[in-house]
Amino acid sequence: MSTEVKEWLTINESAEYLRVTRQTIYNYINEGVLPYFELKGGRGKRIKRADLDQLLTPSQQKVDEEI
């Protein structure tokens, strides 16, 4: 398995990266929340890792500092 960080991910890789289902990725695409790029000849969609990272937002919940 390669340790190379890919800039472009497939639908399956995107779902694995965010730990969501493929359907969730398709929902984000259909809702216009997640941009994607179509390969010529109908060979699939590709999503930029940076666009996936933008879906992740820091929690506003306070963390208890006591251990």
C-alpha positions as CSV (number, residue, x, y, z in Angstrom):
1,M,0.0,0.0,0.0
2,S,1.3,3.4,-1.0
3,T,1.8,6.1,1.7
4,E,1.6,8.8,-1.0
5,V,-1.0,11.5,-0.2
6,K,-3.3,11.8,-3.2
7,E,-4.7,15.2,-4.2
8,W,-7.6,13.7,-6.2
9,L,-9.8,11.0,-4.8
10,T,-12.5,8.7,-6.2
11,I,-16.0,8.5,-4.6
12,N,-15.0,5.4,-2.7
13,E,-11.7,7.0,-1.4
14,S,-13.6,10.2,-0.5
15,A,-16.1,8.2,1.6
16,E,-13.3,6.3,3.3
17,Y,-11.4,9.5,4.0
18,L,-14.4,11.2,5.7
19,R,-15.6,7.8,7.2
20,V,-19.1,8.3,5.6
21,T,-21.0,6.2,3.1
22,R,-20.7,6.6,-0.7
23,Q,-24.3,7.8,-0.6
24,T,-23.4,10.7,1.7
25,I,-20.7,11.8,-0.8
26,Y,-23.3,11.6,-3.6
27,N,-25.7,13.6,-1.4
28,Y,-23.1,16.3,-0.9
29,I,-22.5,16.5,-4.6
30,N,-26.2,16.6,-5.5
31,E,-26.8,19.3,-2.9
32,G,-23.9,21.4,-4.4
33,V,-22.0,21.2,-1.1
34,L,-19.1,19.2,-2.6
35,P,-17.6,20.2,-6.0
36,Y,-16.4,17.4,-8.2
37,F,-14.7,16.9,-11.6
38,E,-15.9,14.4,-14.2
39,L,-13.4,12.4,-16.2
40,K,-13.8,12.4,-20.0
41,G,-15.6,9.4,-21.4
42,G,-17.7,8.9,-18.3
43,R,-14.9,7.2,-16.4
44,G,-16.0,8.5,-13.0
45,K,-15.8,11.5,-10.7
46,R,-12.8,12.9,-8.9
47,I,-12.9,15.1,-5.8
48,K,-10.1,17.2,-4.5
49,R,-8.9,16.3,-1.0
50,A,-8.9,20.0,-0.1
51,D,-12.6,20.2,-0.9
52,L,-13.2,17.3,1.5
53,D,-11.2,19.0,4.2
54,Q,-13.4,22.1,3.9
55,L,-16.4,19.9,4.9
56,L,-14.7,19.3,8.3
57,T,-15.3,22.1,10.8
58,P,-13.9,22.4,14.2
59,S,-16.3,21.7,17.0
60,Q,-17.5,24.6,19.1
61,Q,-17.9,22.3,22.1
62,K,-15.7,23.1,25.1
63,V,-13.2,20.4,26.1
64,D,-12.9,19.8,29.8
65,E,-9.3,20.5,30.6
66,E,-9.2,18.4,33.8
67,I,-7.7,15.0,33.5
